Amino acid sequence: MKLTIGHLYPDLLNLYGDRGNIQCFRKRLEWRGIEAEVIPFLSGDPIDFQNLDIVLLGGGSDREQEIVCNYLLDIRDDFHKFVEDNGVVLAVCGGYQLLGKYYKTDKKTIQGLSILDITTEWQPERLIRNIVLNSPLFDTPVVGFENHGGRTYIKDHTPFGKVFYGLGNTGKSGYEGVVYKNVIATYLHGPLLPKNPHVCDYLLERALKRKYGPDVTLSPLPDELEHAANQYIVDRYSDKKYVLKETIKRHT
């Protein structure tokens, strides 16, 4: 078996260690004897989504997002088809914002891809801190680091998680990120996947099932240290008991 991972515009979108997510994808496949091919697509490169199984769209500054958006708009239809065909996408911070309709900064409005029915508006006070989520997708908390000036309004989309500690999409909604089909869009940096191997495996398994059929499953890996580190963050930032599998309703 083999998965092909497309890293979109790493020359412009690579804040807070987004390349670490690529390395996590690669190593967790290789440790299981599954071939992993990573293709970096630099600014202006043609992208054939039909040959990709996973896409990573990372974070960048407002200026870099504006540059990237000009490239993304040229491939919007193909990217949209990939998502609707259950292609696996991890979009982080700036990538998360670009999947929406627009990002309104203090100076201009950056047009998004409209793949997600979300909008983002800039506020002068940045939302910066460690963050812990309770996601219905997992029995284990999701941890990371957020640093964003945009407030993202997700309308009827399903959030990635409920904020257990931190600020999330708007600092007030109590929710973070979006899950849509096989897309996870989130503000969690860190990078996200090495801190949360269960999230990495979720995305990998979705990609494998899409390519090779519903019976494909991933063999477990010895993640005791990773889970211990995850639990340390949870215990450090809250004295509340983590609630497993809490139902998250659609949030407007």
Disulfide bonds with the S-S distance in Angstrom:
none
